[in-house]
Amino acid sequence: MADFPQTVVEALRSVIGQGTVSLHEPEFSGNEWAYVKECLDTGWVSSVGKFVDSFEGMLADYTGVKHAVATVNGTAALHVCLKLAGVERDEEVLVPALTFVATANAVSYCGAIPHFVDSSEITLGIDPEKLKPYLKEIAEIRNEGCFNRKTGRRIRAVVPMHTFGHPVDLDPLSELCEEYRLVLVEDAAESLGSYYKGRHTGNVGRISALSFNGNKVITTGGGGAILTNDPDLAKLAKHVTTTAKIPHRWSFSHDMVGYNYRLPNINAALGCAQLERLPDFIESKRRLAEHYSRAFLGIEGIRFFAEPPFAKSNYWLNVLLLEKEQAGKRDELLEATNSIGIMTRPSWTLMHRLEMYGHCPRMDDLSVAEDLEVRLINIPSSSRLGGMREARRNDPA
Ligand SMILES: *Cc1c(COP(=O)(O)O)cnc(C)c1O
């Protein structure tokens, strides 16, 4: 019998074929060249141009959220989301311990303090069933809002992150937010194309962030977006991300401290072409997930992580979970795969283990996140691996 890492490698190879395979590659087989060339030909590469407006309109159409504001990256989008959610200095914001560091950093940029909570085994994101008794224990509702009894600080918001594209259970979380008067801000950076009970992720929170970094489902090189159904918040988001400049043909005047967080036109051009391809990417990624699911069905000690029952996931990064008895084999498995050109990756280091966040408030019991941290492995997930229809490409002349 082949040893465990070898069995896993064979299962992976049966899906992704031979050769070197990276974790997530961008795919530029549509109108990317044509649209970027148009920017260069016309000179509209920077802060003004038609692609930004088109991209924002297409994002709103695709997600079903009324307004989208493009930003220079996803972290900037999340920073502004939190500002607009009213997060102020010395307040606390509930975020998962299991997330990419940007979620916690965006809280810090507001001068606020991340407060780490545990995840669910079903979604890999914030577990509302565990948050509920926790809030009952630590939170106190006063006239102004929700306060942490232990630290005395106000808790302003909750930021669920849809881990690797798998939607958090948003209904019970929304109910908790109502009950405790917390603002729901979705970190949907990984979940473009993922749906919670038929609604696109980012459409449930008051305001949400997307990312179009090079490794995400679609990319603009670097980029992000703010989503909201509130027209006033959308207007304000546009304003603060464009240095709070008062629109005028020649005069430069600003009415608050704004940010230069706007997405350049040349990046938005890439984004428009990528969004045209998104339905194909998702179809292909879901097919790849199916192939993995079948390949790992009979293998003992490890399982393919499937979307939660209430969700349709984009399967941004596919996940293998080692069963408890094999958890000790994780590093061996990472070594066996990476050494032969199959790129795999362990979980992020949990936020409360990072030096700058070690002192932050958190649930005493983060056992699910801690368990996932040692058992989780990301495997190659590029959309092309699912076998994609050829794009009709308009090559620039
Ligand atoms: C990618 C990502 C972001 C935003 O990242 P940028 O690189 O700034 O676009 C934020 N949160 C999570 C969970 C992410 O994965």
The ligand as an SDF file (V2000), in Angstrom:
LIG
                    3D

 15 15  0  0  0  0  0  0  0  0999 V2000
   -7.7150   39.1930   -0.4700 C   0  0  0  0  0  0  0  0  0  0  0  0
   -8.3460   39.5210    0.8030 C   0  0  0  0  0  0  0  0  0  0  0  0
   -8.5730   40.8450    1.2220 C   0  0  0  0  0  0  0  0  0  0  0  0
   -8.1570   42.0400    0.4470 C   0  0  0  0  0  0  0  0  0  0  0  0
   -6.9070   41.9370   -0.0840 O   0  0  0  0  0  0  0  0  0  0  0  0
   -6.2310   42.9410   -1.1120 P   0  0  0  0  0  0  0  0  0  0  0  0
   -5.0020   42.2040   -1.4650 O   0  0  0  0  0  0  0  0  0  0  0  0
   -5.9980   44.2100   -0.3560 O   0  0  0  0  0  0  0  0  0  0  0  0
   -7.1270   43.1740   -2.2950 O   0  0  0  0  0  0  0  0  0  0  0  0
   -9.2520   41.0620    2.4060 C   0  0  0  0  0  0  0  0  0  0  0  0
   -9.7000   40.0450    3.1490 N   0  0  0  0  0  0  0  0  0  0  0  0
   -9.5240   38.7730    2.7740 C   0  0  0  0  0  0  0  0  0  0  0  0
  -10.0830   37.6930    3.6260 C   0  0  0  0  0  0  0  0  0  0  0  0
   -8.8340   38.4620    1.6090 C   0  0  0  0  0  0  0  0  0  0  0  0
   -8.6460   37.1840    1.2680 O   0  0  0  0  0  0  0  0  0  0  0  0
  1  2  1  0
  2  3  1  0
  2 14  2  0
  3  4  1  0
  3 10  2  0
  4  5  1  0
  5  6  1  0
  6  7  2  0
  6  8  1  0
  6  9  1  0
 10 11  1  0
 11 12  2  0
 12 13  1  0
 12 14  1  0
 14 15  1  0
M  END
$$$$
